């Protein structure tokens, strides 16, 4: 049982990919160089090629098998006390021992002592010799090597399967997912060949591993208990030099020496860990910037490459979006001049934690070490798919949640997401987080209420894009240019009701303030009518926006059929935004498949009901809080009645 979450292994495939990507990013000079850098390397040719030690093992495994089942042995003399009837050869010290051990006498006669037990000597075969220890050491090294290689190839094979599956047209895969994938992978057209190469090599390695396991159960492997590895340079014994089988085992050991892991010192380990932290920060920054571009954010021209202390600027839906990389390694997202999200890289794989409480402790420690902000936090960690699959469901759930994280200080919430250069859907999780921080935040503020005096409220009552409220008016939709002109005319008409110059001047100033405030609120309301997928603004916008009762809305883009809206959970009475790309909700899919197939674009997770219901899970209370619920949900949503 693991007692705490662990960092990735220093020699793991994940670390190697992180360091390789970090090295390329460190050489980039401009932001454009970063944005053209593929975060996922779909090139498994190098990993799928047979390593020299694997070629040697395939060639010499027959000799090793012969040694395991018919090893050379040496005769070893063993002295032991046995009953007299079983003695075949008496040891030299048998008489002296018998004289001092009366308990071993059967009887004492005038002729002497008749023994019941004697110290006997016998010879037995001993397989624990130097040459055989070399053979068993080869098996140990090969098993460790092949297990690592099989794990790596399974990860790569799974990634190529994901890519190939998303490229294939199906009901579960939209053209948008395939388009976004093509922007993240440079050699995506080779997915079929890469998939076949990874699968073929994986099957070969699994077969070699099975051969090793069989030989580790052989008589020789059971007889040799001393498993310390021989020196890197073998002693040239007669058996290793003359016997054809042992000579081939010696050549196999020399090949194994090249893959034997040398444990680094403390200083080297600390330096390597620091390099991994820097590499993971760069990887997180790259994915965050790519997530912004996938949301149709346009970067400003002629920006330098991102670096600690620098800010990268975008324009999204007509507004400014910036990403600031702090010198402490965090990334802060500003949307409309406000802090919207802080992304915190954390190099501990939270999926390796023993339980959800341990994850909560780690998250609290990360947040405690950083100053409080006015925005929510997203902690990203180098999560491996295999670790998530092996972990308990409650651990996986605690290590991956976006948009409905646990609260900690000052009402803030912290979300968690795994990122990996071996996971093609990592950038999609950041897309979902940025959606929560921008579109989700704007939707939850709907409708924006402007404080307006009662007298002015009656003046603008004829504007159907405004709704009266007890303390002002609410902007329920973006007005057209003609409606804004009508607002100006109505307010100018109201100015003429005051006779004195001072009162008229004061009224003009007050109505001008009201007009500017309403127009500013109208600009913010217009953001909700910009499609979050195709991002068409101005005259190109093709949005049908429908205000609904209770401060809710629904919008549909007629260009790309994306639907987004604000709903109210009937269980907890809170509002939550949701987004349906292509106008269809995905149901009957667990979180992993949702994350994989749909890229985390949803602001709220669809219900897992077996039949399509159009229901979404409330992020606040985790229930399908709609009027019509599914009879049974495999997710296990609460079925409590609405309040």
N, C-alpha and C positions, 0 to 999 in steps of 0.2 A: 504494500500500500504506500503510495506516494504521500509524504507528509506536507509538501508545499509545492507550489507551482515552480517550474524550472525554466531556465533559459534554453534556447536551442543548442544542440550539440555543435561544438566548434567546427567539426569536419562534415556537418550535414549538408545535404544538397541545397536546402533552403539558405544556409549561410553562404555557400559558394555563389549562389545566384545573387544574393543581396550584395556581396562584396564586388562581384563582377559588374552589376548595374551601377553601384556607387562609383566605381572607378570611371565608368563612361560618363556619368553625370558630372563628376568633378572636372572633367575636361571640357564640358560645354561652356560656351561663352555668352550665349544669349538665351532668352526665354523660349524662342522658337526652337532652339536646339533641344531644350528639355521636352517641349510638347511633341516633338517628332520622335522622341525616344520610346520605343515599345517597352512597357513595364514587364511584359511576359515574353519570354524567349521561347517561341514554339520551334525549337530546333533540337530534337532529341538524338540527332545523328551521332554526336560525340558520346552521349551517355549510352546509346544503344549499341555502340561498337563493343566487341569483345576485348577485354583488357588482356595484356600478355599473360598474367597469372591464370586467367580463365582458359586461355588457349592451351597453356602448358598442362593445366589440370585435366582438360578433356583428353589430351594426348597421353598423359601418364597415369590416368586414374586406374587403368588395368593393372599396372604394376603395384600401385598402392593397395588395390583390392586383394591382390595375391599376398602381399605382405601382411595385411590385416587378418587373413584367414589361414595363412600358413607361415607364421613368422619363425625366424630363427630364435632359438632359446639357448640358455646355458644351464648346466647342472649346478644346483646349489645344494650343499650339505646342510641338513636340518637335524638338530638334536632335540629329542622330545621324550618325555616319560610316557611309556605306553605299557599296557598289560603284557606279561611275559609271553603269552601265547602269540602276540603280534610282532614280537621282536625278530627281525631278520639279521640285523647287524648291531653289535653292542658298541656303544661309544667308548672312547678311551677312558673317560672318567666315571664309568658306570660303577666299578667296584668301590671306589672311594665314596661316591654318593650313597651307595647302598649301605655301606658301613655306618654312615651318619644318619640314616633314615630308617629307624626301626618300624615306622608305620608302613613301609613298603615290604616288610617281611611277611611271607605267607606262614612260615613256621621256622622253628629253630631246632635242629637235630644234632646228634653227635658228629655227624659228617659235615655240619655247617648250616648256613642259612639258605632256606629255599625262598627266593624272592617272589612277590606277587606283581611287582612293577619294576621295570628297569629303564635306565637312560639309554635309548636306542638312537641309532644313526641311520638316516635314509637320505637318498638323493631325489630331488624333484626339478622339473623344468621351470626356469625363471625367464619370463618374457620381458621383464622390466630391465632391458639393457639400453645402452645409449642409442643404438640405431633404431630400435623400436620406439623410443621416446621421440625421436625425430619424426617418425611416421605419424604418431598420434598428434604431435604438435602441428603437423601439416593439416590434419583434419580439423583441429580447433581453429586454426587461422582461417581456413577456407570456410568453415561454417560461419564465423563472424563476418567475413568479407561478403559471402553470398547473401546472408541475411540483410546486410546493409544495402547491397545492390538490388535485391528484390524489392525492398521497401522503396528505394529511389525510383526504380522502374515502374512500380505500381503507381506512385504519385504522378510520374510523367505519363504513363498510359492512361490514367484517369483524366488528366488534363487534356490529352489529345482526344480522348473519347468525348469530353465535354465540348471541345471546339468542333469536332466533326459533327456531333449531334446538333449543335446550334446552327451549323451551316446548312444542314439538311432541312428543307422546307417541310414543316409539319404544323399541326394545329396548335402545338405548344410553343412554337417559336415564331416570333414576328419578324418581319423584314427589318424592323428597327434594331432588334437585338443582333441580327447578323451584320447590319451596317456598323453599329457601335463596336462589335467585335473586330471587324476589319480595320477599324481605326486604332485598335490597341495591339494588333499583331501584324508584324511586317510580312511574314512569309505564310500567311494564312492559306494560300492556295495549295500548299504542300501538306495540308492536314491529313489527307488520306494516306499519303506515303509515310508521314511521321507516325500515324496511328498504327500502321502495319508493322513498321520497324520496331516500335516500342513493344507491341504485342508479341512479336516473334522472339525478341531478345528476352522478354520477361518469361516466356515459356521455357526457353533454354536454361535460364538461371534457376528457375524452380525445379527443373529436372536435375541439374547439378546439385542443388541443395538436397534433394531427396536421396541422391547417391551418397552424399556425405553423411547424412543421418543414418543410412543403412550401415555404412562402415563404422560409424561411432558405436554401433551396437554389436560389433564383431568381438570375438574372443580376445583379440589383442587389445582393443580399446578398453575392455573391461578389466584386463589384467594389469595394464599400466596405470597406476594411480598417481604417479609422479608427473604432473602436467606442466612443470615449468618449461618455458621455451628454451631450446638450445641456443647457443651463441649465434650471432649473425654469420660467423665463419665456422663451418663445421670442421670437426676433427677428421682428418683423412684416415679413417679406420679401414682395415682390410675388407670388412663387409660392405661398407659404402663404396669402396673402390672396385671390388672384384665381382660381387654378386650383381647380376643384371637388373633384378628388381629393386634392390636397395640403391643401386647407382642411379636409377631413374627417380626414386624417392628423394635422393639428395638433390638432384636437379630441380625437382618440384619445390623443395624447401628453399632453395636459392631464389626461386621466383616468388615464393611467399614472403621472403624478407622485404621485398619492395613494397608490399601492402601492409606490413605490420605497423600498427599505430605506435608512434613514439609519443609518450605523454609529455606535454610541454611543461615548463617550469611555471612558477607562480607569476613571475614578471611577464612571461610570454602570454600566459592566459589572460592576465589583466589587460594587456595591450590589445589582444585579439577581441576581448569583450568590448573595449572602447571602439574599435573599428566597426564591430557589429552594430553598436548603438548609433554611430554616425551614419552607417549605411542604411539602417532602418528609418532614421529620420529623413534621409534623402528619398527613400522609397515612398514613405508616407507623403512627403511633399509633392512628389511626382504624381501619385495617384489622386491627391486632392486637386491639383491643377487640372489633371485630365478629367476629373469628375465635373469641374466647372465647365470645361469645353463641351462635354457631353450634354450638359444642360443648356447648350447654345449660348454660353457666355463668350464674348469676343474679347481677347486680350488687347490692351493698348499696344501700339506699335513701338518698336525699338526699346524694349525693356531688357535689362541685363539678366543673366541667369540667376535664379533664386539662390539665396544664401542667408545664413542667420543675420538678422538685423535688417533685411530688405522686405519690401512690400510689392506684391504683384497685383496689378490693377486689371479689372475686367469691366465690361458693360453687359448687363443681363436684363432683359425685359425693359430696356430703356433706363435702367438705374445702375448706379455704381456698385460693384462687388470687388472687394479687395481681400487678399490673403497675405497676412504678415507672419513671417517666420521669425520668432523671437530667438534671442541668443541662448536661451535655456533649452531650445529644441522643440517648443510648442508652436502650433499654427493657429492663428486667430482669424476667423472669417468675419468681415464687416459687410453688412448688407444695409444699404440706404443710410450710411454713416453711423450705424449702430453695431455693436458687437452681437453677432448672431450665433457663433459656434466657436469653441476652442477644441482643437484636435491635439491630443496628448499621446505621443508614441511611448510605448512601454514594452521593453524587450523580453518580458516574461510571458511565456505561453500559458495563459490562464486556464486553458483546457486541461492542463496537466495537474491542476489543483485537485485535492482529494474531495472537496465538497464546495457547495455554494458559499458557505460561511467564510471559507478561506479566500475565495474570490472577492467577497465583500470587504474583507480586511485589507487585501492588496489594493483595491480601488480606493478605500478610505485613506490609505497611506499615500497614494499618488496625489489625491486631491488635497490632502493636508499639507503637502510639501509645496503647494502652489498658491499664489494669492487668489482670493475670491474675485470673480468677475460677474458682470451683469448677464452673461449668457450661460447656456448649458455646456457641458463638457462631453467629449467623445474620446474614450480611451481606446486606442488601437494596439493590438499585440500580434506578434508573429505566430498566428494560429495555423496549425497544420490540419488538413482534412482528416488524416488518420487519427490524430489525437481527439478531434471532435467526435469521430465515429466510435472510438473506444471509450470515451468518457460517459458517465452517467447522464441521462437526459437533463436532470436539474443542473448539472455542472455546465453542460453545453448551453442551456438556456441562459445561465448567469454570465457566460463568457461571450454571448452574442445577443444583443438587444439594441435596437435603434429606435429612437422616438418615444420610448416609454420606459426610460431607465429609472433607477432608484434615486430618490431625492436625498440630498445631504445638507449642505449649508445654505441658508437664506433662500430656501425654496428652489434652489437650482436642482437640475437633474443631470445624471451622468449616464451616458449610453456606452456600450462596449461593442467592438467589432473586431473580428480576426482578419488580418491581412497577410498575404503571402505571395511571393513572385511565382509560386507554383499553382496559384489559384486564379483562374481567369475571371472570376466573379468578384475579386477583391475591390476593384474600382467601382463596381456596382453598389457595394455597401456604402462607399463614400458618396456616391450619387444620391442614394437614399438619405444619408445624413444631411447633405446640403439641401435637399428638397425639404426636409423637416425644418431646417434653419431658415429658409427663405420663404418658399410658398406656404409651408405649414404655419409659420409665424404670421404671415400676412392674413391667411385664412382665419386663424383663431382671433384676430383683432376685428373681424367683420361682425356687424357693420360699424364703421368708424363714426362715433357720435361727436358732434360739434356743439359746444354750448352756445345757444342763441336765446336772447330774451324773448319773452312771450309775444311782445308786439311785433318783432321781426319775424317770429315763427309764423304768424298769420299772414305776413307779407309773402313768404316763399311757399305757402301751403299749396299753391297751384303747380309747383315743380314736382312731377311724379317720380323723379329720381331721389327725392328726399322724403323721409317719413318723420312725422313729429314724435318727439320723445318728451317725457316729463321735464328733462333738463336741457333740451335742445332739439336738434334734428339729426337723423342718421342718414348717411350717404349709402343707399342700398345698391346703387350701380353707378357706373361711370356715365356722365352726361355727354351728349353730343355737343358740337360747336354751337348749334342753334339754341340748345337748352342753356348753355352758359351765357349766351347773349340775352336770353330771356331773363336769367337771374340778374344780370347787370341792369336791365331795364326796370325790373321790379324794385330793386334797391334804390335806383335813382328816383323812381316815383315816390318812394317813401321819404326821400330827403326833403321834398317840398312842403312837408306838413309843419315845419317849424318856422315861426315868423322872425324871431330875433336872430341877429347875425351870429352871436356867440353860441346859441343853442343849435343853429343850423350847422355851424362849423364843427361843433362837437358831434352832432349826429352824422355828418359826412365822414368824420374820422372813424366813428364807431362802425358805420355800415361798410366802410372800406376794409376795416379789420375783419368783419364778418365775411365779406366777399372773398378776401384773400384766404381766410381759414377754410371756407367751403371749397374753394378751388384747389387748395392743397390737399384736402381730404378726397376730392374727386380724382386727383392724380394718383393717390394711393389706392383708391378703389379701382382705378384703371389697371393697376398691376394684376389684380385678380382676374381680369378679363383677357390677359395675355396668355396664350397657350403655353404651359410649361414644357411642352415637348418640341413643337415646331417654332415657338417663340416669335411668331409674326406680330409686329406692332403696327400702329398707325392705320393707314388705309389698307394694308395687307392683312390685317387681323380679320379672321372669320370665326368669331366666337358668338355663340348664343348664350347669353347670361340671363339667368332667371332668379330673381330674389324670391325667397320663400318666407313663410311665416315663422316667427320665433327667432329671427336673426340668423337664418340659414340661407344658403344659395346653392345653385347647381349651374354648371357651365359645360358647354360642349363645343369643341373645335370642329367645324365642318370640314376643315382641310385634312386633318389627320385622324379624326374620329376619337380623339382623346377626351375623356370626361373627368372633371374634377369638381368637388363639391364639399360643403361643410354639413356634417350630420350631427344629430344629437343622440347620445346613447340613452335609451329608455331605462337602462338599469341604474346608471349613476348620474344621469341628467347633465353630463358634461358634453361639450361639443368636441368633435375631432374632424380633421380634414382627411380626405382620401383622394386617390388618383387612380384612374383606370386607363392605361394606355390602350390604344386601338379600340376603345369603347367596350371592352369585354373583361369581366372580372374572372380571375382564375380561382377555381375552387377545387376542393378535394386534393390539395397538395400540401405536404408538410413544409416546415420552414426551410429545410435544406433545398428542396426542389423549387420552392418559391424563389429562394435566393439565387439558385442556379439558372432557372429558366427565364425569370422575369427581371433579373438584375436589380432587385430591390428598389424599383422605381415607385412602388406603392408607398403612400404615406401611412396607410393602415393596412394591416395584413388581412387578406380575404379569409372568410370562414372555411374550414376544412370539410364542410359537409360533402357527402358523396354526390349530391346533385347540385347544380348551379342555383344558388339562391340570391346572389347579389348582396349578401350580407358581409359586413366587415367587422373585425374584432376591435372593440374599443380599446385604445392603448392605455386608458386610465384604469379600467377595472378588468380588462382581459376577458370580456364576455361578448357574445354576439348580441349586443343590446339593441335589436331591431324589433319592430312590431311582430313580424312573422319569423319565428326561429325554425331552424331545422329540427326534425324530430330527434335525431341523434347526430352528434358531432364527434369524429374520432379524435379531435383535439382535446375534448373534455371540457368544453366551455360551460360556464355556470348556467344553470337554468332558472335562476331566481327570477321572481316576477318583478316588473318595473316598480320603482318607488311611486 
